[in-house]
Amino acid sequence: MNAPNRAGWKPQMPQGDANKQITSSGDLGLQLEEPLIFELASNGNCGVDFDAEATEPSAFLAPFIRKQPVDLPGLSEPETVRHYTRLSRQNYAIDLGPFPLGSCTMKHNPRLNEAVARLPGFADIHPLQPMDTVQGALAVIEQLADWLMKLTGMPAVAMSPKAGAHGELCGILAIRAALEARGDRRAVILVPESAHGTNPATAAFAGYAVENIPATAQGRVDLAALEARLGPDVAGVMITNPNTCGLFERDMKAISDAVHAAGGLVYCDGANFNAIVGKVRPGDLGIDAMHINLHKTFSTPHGGGGPGSGPVVLSEALAPFAPIPFVHRDEEGRLRLVEERGASELLPDSFGRMVAFHGQMGMFTRALAYMLSHGADGLKQVAEDAVLNANYVLRSLDDMLDAPFGDSGPCMHEALFSDAGMAKGFTTLDIAKGLIDEGFHPMTVYFPLVVHGAMLVEPTETESRSGLDRLIGSLRAVASRAKEGDETLKSAPHHAPRRRMDETLAARKPVLVWKGQPAPSGEPVPSEIGGR
Ligand SMILES: *Cc1c(COP(=O)(O)O)cnc(C)c1O
């Protein structure tokens, strides 16, 4: 077995920390340095012993033998396992501590969900299996759909969209289909200033012109401004409720009524449903479509942990235009997935298909497990505890950080702060980076755009009071350094594997392909990945 070639890999020290003992390995205790996998194992090595005989190609395969090396790093199994385990230790995870990213609902994923999703009857099935062998899986989709309709007070739901933004597209396409079906082509979608970026992006992607509606000084949609803009060219509005300032849109019913009176339709961004699940039925507020992020409200893992799922509940006006496929129960009680538009007498006006197959089955099983284990009363408590925790954060920090809507009454499930009151030259970014040194994933920063230097903290209901107190204590300590002008904060994080990276360069010009072999001198060829 070939040893991986570590020549050319040189430990990189956390830059400029004179008080840190330089070790020969680059590791500092349990803070591990780890090169790229291509630096660990030079091309040409092989991590596995093959019999010379076994590698002799059969006559049948001989014409397909590669002429060039495949350019994969050759590592043995233990080396590979260590590489990824060492990398994973540089990662922050919801299983490690609070993840207070506003607008993301990073809550604990109950292990019960995982156990259910791994049951062979769910995990080992294939989407092309005959329908009569997957009746249980179809029943999960049907039952989850039923819960979603009941919780939102809506008569229909499209289960197939694969994330929140995908659900938005589904809703907007249904709105367009409904308008076109009545011969009404409209060109404009109205979106509030504080909208999540996916809202205007969705409307633009679907071919609409996007126009902003201003917010009031209290951080809510300006109803008068909205009413003034409504007219025969407005296809609809996209409103997030609770909104991205962490506030409930109290005028939602009046907004829906006004939009309907002007012939438009109402899209509600339901990503923040966690704050109101079991308390408010969005259907009662007159909306026509709303996506639900199963991966937020109903706890299925997301971000690095797994895919999303964004079912869209629909009103009577939009239900006939829902996408295929959908689950249908026939008179004998058999379930089937209706796959074709033309063949479907059930939904002749469907706008079409958004996904191959039926959606995120693994997320469906997890979300349903979460709902059934909480029950209706438990889901209501989820919302109450999420809101309680956010208000605890808001009121524990509003003497230290500026809370721009602190006078607008209690917040919903997230607390919003601005950069007002920091020492000259100190920014929201400094607070976020300082929080990394404290051992926390930072909150959402610079969003929503309506607040200068915004910091949006969403603790979720799964944090205990003592967990919140630790986070609050760290935020207070870092915020007071920013107020006092502590220069060391400007170069934080000091205790993470890396300092500040050129995040703009990394985002705009990511280098995703390893280009360099180690030079003979032993100097690593710098990969262009930001800041390494
Ligand atoms: C997360 C989020 C979205 C987008 O959902 P994805 O699943 O990430 O596509 C849209 N709107 C709001 C308010 C969100 O928080």
The ligand as a Gaussian input file, in Angstrom:
#p B3LYP/6-31G(d) Opt

LIG

0 1
 C      -35.351000      30.342000       4.207000
 C      -36.266000      31.357000       3.625000
 C      -36.657000      31.298000       2.281000
 C      -36.080000      30.314000       1.284000
 O      -36.188000      28.989000       1.638000
 P      -35.154000      27.898000       1.054000
 O      -35.665000      26.611000       1.546000
 O      -33.816000      28.289000       1.609000
 O      -35.176000      28.016000      -0.435000
 C      -37.579000      32.223000       1.825000
 N      -38.059000      33.178000       2.637000
 C      -37.689000      33.284000       3.924000
 C      -38.281000      34.366000       4.781000
 C      -36.769000      32.385000       4.467000
 O      -36.402000      32.493000       5.744000

